[in-house]
Amino acid sequence: MVLFSLVIFHCFAQSINQLDIKRIQLNKLQDGVCPDFIRNMDQSEVEESKLQQIFIIRHGEPAMPKKGWKNRKEAIRYTEMYDSVGVYDFEKMPICLRKIDLKIVYTSKLPRAMDTAEKTFDQTISLEAYSMFNECERKIIQFPNIKLPMKFWSVTTRVVWMMGMNKKGIESFSQAKDRSRRAAFFLNYKAENDGKVLLFAHGFLNKYVKKYLKRQGYKLVNLNGQKYLGAYYFYKITP
């Protein structure tokens, strides 16, 4: 009997993997098609099986100019402004709203993530914001106050911080990774209880949340998750 149940469960999992996951993977190749939760399948033949789904969506494009050369003082002001603005309006929704069946959507506490969520949903869905999902902090490195591309300031600041330096007064790299691990456990807990979870968050943090969710047994479909309004879709079937 146990062997028979395992065979049925395996067939059920394979049907999801081969049909619905393939559909989602194809969607990312089609302009104008947004990611969607897998449709609930008839699980009557698979007793006590459960499909857990998590979408992590990166925020939209911040409503501020990004190019140009800046000195160190200007780079500091730019970074502060980046963390205080919302996002440009967008035409293509990052998540399909049909039959979404969610009462709560999670976001970070940074304006660009909260604004993306607010532009996506109306007031029928509650938004819960947690600093646990905030982007990893940045502090512009000490360097001569000369004009350089803003990308130079952003990249070198992040690299030096990841090397364990330039962390005074902000969260260290190891602390940020620990926070992303806690965020992954939070999302898994919600998925265990609610079946579906949706989060609006940030590019760099999402990379590490993704790592810890995969360690918890989730499979990943990358729907341009590194880009604005892109998504990481995670799914796990538990017996």
N, C-alpha and C positions, 0 to 999 in steps of 0.2 A: 504493500500500500504506500509506504514511504517512497519507494523507488518510483512508483507510478506518479505520485505527486510531484516529485522532482523533475520527471520527464515533462509533465504538463507545464510546470513552471518554466522550464528551459525553453519550451516551444513558445510560450507567451512572451518571454524576454526577447527571443529571436525575432518574433513578429514585429515587435516595437523597433528593434534595431534595424531591421531590413526595410521597413515601410516608413514609419513616421520620422525616424532620424534621417533617412535618406531624403525625405521631403524637405526637412529643415535645412539640410546641407545644400540642397539645390536652391533654396530660397535666397541664400546669400549671394548667389550668382545672378539674380534677377533684379534689375533696378526697379524700385518702387514696391518691392515685396518686403514686408517687415517680418521679423521673427515672431513666432507664436508658440504658445504652450502646446505640447502634444495633446491631442484630443483624448479624453478619457475613453478607454476601451472597456468592453464588457469583460469583467474579471470574474464572472460567476464560476468559471471553470477552474480558476486558480485561487483556491481558498487562502485567505490571509496574505495575499501578495499586495505590495504597495509600490506605487510609482512616485518618487520624489523628484521635483523639478525646481531648479533655481535659475533665474535670469539675473545676470549682473550687467547693467547697461552703463556705458560711459556717458557722462554729461554731454550736452551740446556744445557748440563752439562759443567760447566766452565772448561777450559783446564788447570787444576792445581790439584795437589794432595790434598785430603781433610782430610785424617786421620792423626793421630799422636798427640803426646802430645806437648804442647807449653807453654812457660812462657808468662807473660803479654806482654812483648816487642815483642816477636815473634807473638803473637796473633794480635797485632796492625799491624804489617807488613803484616800478612796474609790477614787481612781485606782490607788493601789498595790494595794488589795484586788482591784480588777477584774482586774488582771493576774496574780493569784495563785490565783483560784478556778477550779473546774471548771464544769460545766453541769448544769442540771436534767435529770432523766430525760425521755426523749421516747418517745412511742408510735409515731409515724410515722417510719420510717427515711428519711434524706435521700437514700439511693441504693438502688436495687433490688439485692438480693444474688444473684438467680438468674443463673447463668452469668456471673458477673462476670469470671472468668478473669484475676484479678490476684494477683500474689505480694507486691507491695509497694504500700503506700499512703503518701503523703507528707502531713506536717502541719508547722505551725509549731512552735516550741518553747514556746509559751505554753500554760498548762494548759487553757484553755477549748477550744482547737483539738485538743489531744492527747486530752482527755477525750471529746470528741465522736467522734473516730475510734475510740477504745477501746470506746465504747458502741455503735458501729455494727458493728464486726467482732469476731470471736473471734480466738483466738491462731493460727489457721491462716494469717492474713495478717500479714506483718511491717509495722511502722510505722517510717518513717524521718522524723525531725524535723530541720528546718533553721531556723536563725534568719533566714535569707534570706526566709522566708515570714512572719515576725513582723509584727504590726500596727505601723503607724507610731507612733513614740513621742509622748508627750504630757507637757507640763510646765505645770501650772496657772499662769495669768498672774498678774502682780503686780496686786493690786486690794485695795481696802479689805476688811477681814475681817468682812464683813456677810453675813447670811443671804440666799442667792439660790437659785433653782432649780438643781439639778445640771446641767440642760441648758444653762443659761447658761454655767456654767464649761466644760463640754465643747465647746460650739460656739465660744465666743469664743477659747478656747485653741487650737483647731484653725485658726480663721481667721487669727489673729495669726501663728501658726507658718507658715501657707502664704504669708503676706506677707513672710516672711524674717526675722521677729523672734521673740523668745522661744525661741531655739534653743540657748542656751548649755548645754553639758553633755549635749545629746542630738543625735540625727541631724537634720540640716536637711531641709527639704522637697526640695531638689534632690538630696540624697543618697538620700532615700527613693525618689524617682522613678527614680534610677539603679539602686537595688536591685530595684525592681519590674521594670525592664527586664531585669536579669540573671535574675530569677526566671522571666520569660516565656521567655527563651532556654533556660533549664534545662528547662522543661516541654516546649518544642518539641523539644529534643534527645531527651528520653525518649519522646515520642510518635513521633518518627521511628524509634526503635529498637524500641519495645514496642507501638506501635499505640494503646494505651489508657493514660491517666494519670489519677489521681485525687488531688486535693489538698484538705485541710481547712485553711482559712485565715481571713482577716478582711475585714470590710466595706470599710474605706477603702483598704487595700493592694490588694484585689482589683480596684478600679476602674482602677488604673493597670496592673496585670498584664493586665487585659482589653484596655486600649488597645494595649499592645505586642504581644499575641497577634494582634489584628486587623491590625496592621501587617505581621505575618508571613504574612498570607494566610488566617487562620482566619475562618470564619463563626461567628456567635454566635446562640445561642438563650438568651434570658434567662428562667430559671425562678425568678423572684422572688429573684434572686441577692443583692439588698440586704437580705433578711430573714434571720432566724435559720433555719438549715437549708435556706435557699434555695440555688440553684446557677446558675452560668454554665456552659453547655455549648458547647464549641468543637469544630468539625470542619473538616477540610481534606482534600481528595482530591488526591494528587500523582501525576503520571504516571510 
